[in-house]
Amino acid sequence: MVEKYEPPYSLTPRIIDLITEISESIGRISIQQQINSDIQLRKDNRIRTIHASLAIENNSLSLEQVTDILDGKKVRGPASEILEVKNAIDAYNVLDTFNPYSVKDLLKAHRILMKGLVKEAGRFRSGSVGVFQDEILIHMAPPAEIVPQHMTNLLMWAKESKEHPLIKSCVFHYEFEFIHPFADGNGRTGRMWNMLLLSCWRPLFSWIPVETVIKQKQQEYYQALHDADKQVDSTKFIEFMLQTICESLNEYENKQMQIKGISTHLQRFLNVLGDEELAATELMNRMQLKNRAAFYQTYLQPALAAQLIERVYPDKPKSKNQRYRKHRTA
């Protein structure tokens, strides 16, 4: 009888706060998408996802070159790197056909991603593998003979776990990288499967370029993986990934705001404010929001920056009695 797979991690206040913030962002974005779905923005984000995920693996092609490859144009560059992009485009195009809990589909995804790049494309590794940083071994993956069972157990845990889907995706991401099931392509496959798990929960994650923020914080990403290895606990990595997801959602919202002018959620904010003078806590209560940091970042600060609202006491911006009203020229 196989022992039940239970990845070690803890539910911290920081994790709970981030889940709340992410959930609020998802709600706002979902409302906006019902009103107006921007196909070009989705295409651009898919390109950015592919470019960032491969750039993390040292692919040198630019965002413009990845765009040209997607559009069927000829690009100059290393043949292997062009093939990496073409493979990634093929894999992401069929991502929604995969069962996120299927070993067979995971191997199929790896085969598409690594076709023509490695001999063991679409197969679990047959030998030992380690992760190096500056020629220093920082992680030795489990022996090859136990990889198939480890991956079966991990996928079964992901399917049956009652944890929040956000936590589940982060834990899977870490455990996948710890097992390092393939001879090569573990990073890009793990990040793509993480997207699949999230998009099965909320389809909008098919278009959120989380990999772009990971690329911007690449050293922190590797450090979070290393710390989780050292502590034999993925809690810190979960916190890192949730923060990354949160930043990705905020970036997506900002892009929508630039495209559409005053966004739907800012219009909602102005509607709640009306012609009154209200404190931040009063506005949050009326909007049924709990996360103060997210409220300031998503509503209050953008509204002030766009001069849609103004402080009643502009000379005392941090006053405990501060209130807000619509800008007199808005």
N, C-alpha and C positions, 0 to 999 in steps of 0.2 A: 504493500500500500504506500503510495507516494505521500510524503508529508505535505500538508497544506502550505502554500507559499504565502508568506506574510512579510512584505518589505518593511523595514524599520523606519519610522518617521513619527513626528509629533505634530499635533495641531496647536499652533501658537496663536496668540492674539494678532500678530502681524499677518499671518495667513488668513485669519477670519476677516480682518479689515480689508485685505486685498481682494478677497472673494466678493465682499460687499461692493467694493468700488468697481470691480470688473462687471458684476451683475448690473449695476446702475448704468454703466457705459453701454452694455449690450442692449439694455432696454431703450436707451436713447437712439442708438444706431438702428435698431430694428424698426422703430417708428419712422425714422427718416427714410429707410429703404422702402417702406410701404408707400411712401409719398412719391419718391423719385429714386429709381435705381440707376446709378451711373455706370454704364457698361465699360466706358473708357477707363474709369478709375479702377474698376476690378481688373481689367487687363493690365494696367500699369502696375498694380500691386502684385499680380502673379509674376510679372517679369522681375520685379524687385525681389520677390521671394526666391526665385530661382537664382538670380544673380548673387544675392547675399549668401545663400546656403552653399553655393559652389565657391564663392570667394573665401569663405571660412576654411575651405579645403585647399586654398592657394591657387584657385583658378584665376588667371590674370585678365580675363576678358572684361571689358567695360560694360556698363549698363546699356550703352548705345549698341554695342556689338551683340549683346544678348537679345536686344529688341530686334535687330536686323535678322538674326538667325530665326527668331520666332516668326518674322514676316517673310521668311523664305529667301532673304537676300544673301549674297555671298559675302563672307567675312574672312579677313586675313588674320591668322593667328595659329598657334600650335594645334595640330590636328586632334590631339587627344583632348584638349580643352574645348574645342568646338564640338567634339563628340559628347563630352560631358553635358554640355548645354542641350544638345539635341535629345539626348537620353532623358534629361530631367524634364524637358518640355513634354516628351511622350508619356513619362510617368505621371506628371501632374494632370495631364489631359484625361487620364483614366482613373484618377485617384478616387473619385466617388463610386467607382464600381467595385472597390475592394471591401472585403469584410475585415474590420479592424482587429478581429479576434482570431483570424485564420492564419495558421502557419503557412499554408499553401499560398495565400495571397501575399503574405509578407515576402516570401521567397520570390514570387512573381514580380513584385515591385522592385526588389533588389536586382533581379535579372534585367529589367528594363533600364534601371538607373546605371548599371555597370556593364551593359552589353558592349563587347569589344574593348573593354578597359582592363578586365581581370579574368583569369581562367576560371575562377570559381563563381562567376556571376550566377545568382539564383540558387546558390548552395551554401549551407553553413560551412564555416572554415574547417579544414582538415588538420590544421596545425596550430601551434601556439602563437599568440600575438600579444604584444605589449604596446603601451602608449608612452611615447617619449617626448620630452621637452628639452631642447638644447642638448640632445644626446644623453639625457638622464632619464632612466626608466621611472615613470611616475605611477604607472598602473600595469599590473600583470593580470590579464584576463583569465577567467577559469579555463581549465583544460578543454580541448576541443571535443572530447568524447561525451562531456556532460552538457554541451551547449544545446542540443535539440530538446532535452528534457527541461532545461532551464527556460528556454523560450516558450515551450508548451505551457509550463507552469505560470510564467509571467502573463501570457495572453489569457489564460484561464482566469487568473486573478483579476485582470483588467475587465473581463466580461462579467464576473460574479461580484466584484467588490461593490459595497454600498456607499463608498466614499463619494464625495462631490466630484463630478467629472473633471473639474479644473485640477483638483489634487491628483486624481487618477492619472491624468495626462502627464503631469510633472513627474510623478513617481515612475511611471512607465519609461519616460524619457531617460531618467537617471539609470534605472535598472538595465535598460537596453544598452546604454553606453558602458555600464559596468561589465555586462556579459560580453560585449563586443563580439556578436555572433558571426561576423563575416571577416574574411581576410582583408577586405578593404571596402570603403563605402559606408562604414557604420554611422558616421556623423550625419551625412545627407539622408540616409535611410531612416535613422532615428528621428530626425527633425520632421521629415515628411510624415512619418507614422504618428508623431505627436499632433501634427495638423489634422490628420485623418480622425483621430480620436476626438479632438475638439470640434471638428466640423460635423461629426455625427451627433454631437450634443447640440450645437448651434451652427447651422449652415454658414453663417457669415464668416466663420473662421477659415473657410476656403479662400477668402479674399483678404484676410488680415495679414500683412507681411511681418510676422513675428521675427522671422529670420533676419530682417533688416536691423532690428534693434539688437539682436544677439550679435550680429557682426560689429555693430558700434561698441558693444561691451564684451568683445571677444575674450579679453584677458580675464574679466570677471566671470565669464561663462566657464572657462577652463578652471579657474580657481574654485568656483562653486562645486564643480564636479570633483575636484581634488579634495576639497574640504569634506565633502560627503563620503568619499572613500576613506579618508583618514578617521572620520568619526563613526563610520559604519552606520550612517543614518542620513537620510536624504532631506531632512528638514530644511537646512540652509539652501539646498538647491531648489526646493519647492518655493521658498520665499523669493529667491532670485528669479525663477521663471515666472511666477505670478506677477512680480513687479515688471518684468519684461513684457508680458501679455498686456498689462495695464497701460504701459507706455505705448504699445503698438495700437491699442484701441484709441487712445487719446490722439495719436498721430493721424489715424484714419478719420476721426471726427474733425480734426483741424483741416484736413484735405477737403472734406465735404463742405466745410464752412467756407473755404476759399472759393470753391466751385459755385456754391449756391448763394453766396452772400450771407445774409443773416440766417443761421441754421434753424431747424425746427425746434431744437431744444432751447436756443436762446429766445426764440419767439414765445415759447411756452413760459420762459422765465419772465419776459416782459409782460405777458398777459397776467401772470400771478401778481406781479408788482403793481400793475394798473397805475392809478394816479395817486397812490398812497406813498407814504414814507415809512419804510419797514427796515427793521434790523435783520442781520443775516440769519439769526436763529428763527425769526418769524417767517422769513422766506423759505428756509429749509423745511419748517413744519408744514407750511402750506403746500410745498412740492412733495412732501412725504419722503424726504431724503434724510439719511442718517450719517453719511460719511462727510464730515466737515471739510476735509482736505479735497475730496473729489468735487464738492460743491464749489469751493473757491476756484479750483483749477478749471472746471468745465463751464461754470456759469458766471460767477461774480467777476473774476479777473478778465475773462474775454469781453464781458459786457462793459466793464470800465475802460478797457483798452480801445474798444470800438466807439467809445463815447456814447453808448446807448443809455448809460445811467451815470449818476454822479453821487458823490458823497454829500450828505447834508452838512457835515462839518469837515470841509476839505483841508483845513489847517491842522486837524487832529485825526489823521487817517487811522490811527490805532486806538482811538477812544472807545471805551467799553459802551458808550452811549451812541456809537456811530449808527447812522441809518442811511438808507439809499432811496433814491427816487429816479424817475426817468430824466435823462438829460434834457434841459430846457430847449435844446435845438434839435432833439431827436424826433 
